[in-house]
Amino acid sequence: MKTAALALSLAFIAGLPSWAQAQGAEIFREADLALGAKLIADNQCIQCHASKVGGDGSSIYRPQGRINTPTLLRGMVENCSTQLKLQLFPEEVTAIAAVLNRDHYKFK
């Protein structure tokens, strides 16, 4: 029984994208930071965050709050993409999350 469960788990993990399989900030290792910064600017992420929380919008980033892992950070960017119908590709979501990690979260 344990062997079957392990085999099923490994098969599931093998089917996941590489960012979902990675542990920690490794999910950002090959991210295109320049692309992430451009997408943040092009999609006016800072202006949107400022309209939600005031100021320069940076108070929306709470490293000790709800977003406490690299995978959750990437998921939140994916959520923004979905909610705002940005239709970002997975590598674009990862690139944006990598920039946010570099500038605000600093997950290792």
Secondary structure as the mmCIF struct_conf table of DSSP 4:
data_model
#
loop_
_struct_conf.conf_type_id
_struct_conf.id
_struct_conf.beg_label_comp_id
_struct_conf.beg_label_asym_id
_struct_conf.beg_label_seq_id
_struct_conf.end_label_comp_id
_struct_conf.end_label_asym_id
_struct_conf.end_label_seq_id
HELX_RH_AL_P HELX_RH_AL_P1 LYS A 2 GLY A 15
BEND BEND1 LEU A 16 LEU A 16
HELX_RH_AL_P HELX_RH_AL_P2 SER A 18 GLN A 21
HELX_RH_3T_P HELX_RH_3T_P1 GLY A 24 PHE A 28
TURN_TY1_P TURN_TY1_P1 ARG A 29 GLU A 30
HELX_RH_AL_P HELX_RH_AL_P3 LEU A 33 ASP A 42
TURN_TY1_P TURN_TY1_P2 ASN A 43 GLN A 44
HELX_RH_AL_P HELX_RH_AL_P4 CYS A 45 VAL A 53
TURN_TY1_P TURN_TY1_P3 GLY A 55 ASP A 56
BEND BEND2 GLY A 57 GLY A 57
HELX_RH_3T_P HELX_RH_3T_P2 SER A 58 ILE A 60
TURN_TY1_P TURN_TY1_P4 PRO A 63 GLN A 64
BEND BEND3 GLY A 65 ARG A 66
BEND BEND4 THR A 69 THR A 69
HELX_RH_AL_P HELX_RH_AL_P5 PRO A 70 GLN A 83
TURN_TY1_P TURN_TY1_P5 LEU A 84 LYS A 85
HELX_RH_AL_P HELX_RH_AL_P6 PRO A 90 LEU A 100
HELX_RH_PI_P HELX_RH_PI_P1 ASN A 101 TYR A 105
#
